[in-house]
């Protein structure tokens, strides 16, 4: 009986540890777990939100600009890594796998460069995205 209580508390602590690490998912759960999906939005809708919210609008704009760094890094990483793999191995499957791996690595490095260039570590981009989702949900009558 004592083993069961001890094992139970161990798993509870383990669940609490991972729940704390993935707590950002709570910001989006009300938008993800819905019966009716939220309607799509356009760039003009996002620009309208940016203009209307003086606190979260600039943060969302900066986060959207940072994505361009990640996309560029992903493309460059994928092409360069696949090129090197093809040059030295002449293996189609090796070049294909390195294309995928290079894309992931390039995305990661591009994201880190954007994080430092735009100083995203100083702002809460997840809160800005959640505020946009709330605003869009209210605007489209989702509540």
N, C-alpha and C positions, 0 to 999 in steps of 0.2 A: 504494500500500500504506500509506503514511503517513497519507493522508486517511482511510482506513478505520479505522485504529487511533485516530486522533484523534476521528472521528465516534462510534466505539464508546464511548470514554471519556466523551464528552459525554452520550450517552444514558444511560450508567450513572449519572452524576452526577445527571441529571434524574430517573431512577427512584428514586435514593436520597433526593432532596429530597422527592418526593411520598410515598414510603414513610414518611419521618419525619413528615410532616404528617398522614398517616392511620394512624399507629401504633395509635390506639385501636381500630381494627378487629381487631387481633390479640387483644384481650381477649375478643371475641365469636366469633372464628372457630371455636372448638371447640364452640360452641353452635349456630352457623348451619350449618356444613358437617357435617351428620349424616345417617346413613341413616334413622334413626327420629327423628321430631320429639319434642321435650320436651313432656310433658303440660301442659295449661293449669293455671294456679293461680288461687286466689281471693284476695280481700282478707284473709281470715282466715289464709291461708298466709303472706302477706306480713307480717301482724302477728305471727305466730309467729316468723318470722325476726327481725323487729325486736326482739322480746323476748329472743331467744336470743343475739344477737350484740351485745355492748356497744360494739364499735368501729364496725362498719358499719351497725348497725341504726338509730341516730339519724340518720346521714347519709342513709340510704334514706328514712326518714320525712320528713326535710326536703325531699328532692328530690321526693317525691310531693306534698307541700304546695305546692311551687313550681309544679307543673304547673297548679294551679288559677288562678294568676295568668296564666299563658300562655293558658289557655282563655278566661278572662274578657277578656283583651286582644284575643284573636282575634275573639271575638264582637262586642265593642264596635267594634273597628277595621273589621270587615266591614260592620256595620250603618251606622256613621257615614259611612264612605266611599261606600257605595252610596247612602245618602240624599242626600249632597251631589251625587253624580253625577246622580241622578235629578232633583233639584231644578233643577239648572242646565242639563241637556241633554235630559231627557225621552227618553232613549235606552235601551231595554231592554238592548241588548248592552253599552252603556257602563256601565250600572249593574251588570250581571252581572260584567263584568271588574273593575270597581272593588270589587265584593263579594269577589272572589277576592284581589285585591291588598291590600285593606284587612285581610282575614283574615291574610294572611302578615305584613304590617307590624305588625298588632296582636299577633300571636303573638310576634314578635321583641321588640317593646317590652315586652310582658308578661313575657317571659323575662328581659329585662335588669332590670326592676323587681324581679322575684323574686330574681335573682342578687344584687342589692345588699341587698334587704330581709332575705334569709336568709343572706347572706354565703356563698353557694355557691362563690365564688372561693377560699375558704380550705380547702375540703374536696375530696376526690376522689370525686365522685358515680359516675364510671364504675367505679371499683374496688368501690364498694358494690354497684352493680348486678351486676357480675361475681361478687362473693361470693354474692349472693342466687341467681344462676343456678347456681353450683356447689353451694350448699346444697340447692336444689330438685332438682337433678339427682341428688345423693346420696340425698335423701329418697325420691324416686320410683324409685330403683334404675336410674338411667340410665347409671351407669358400668359 
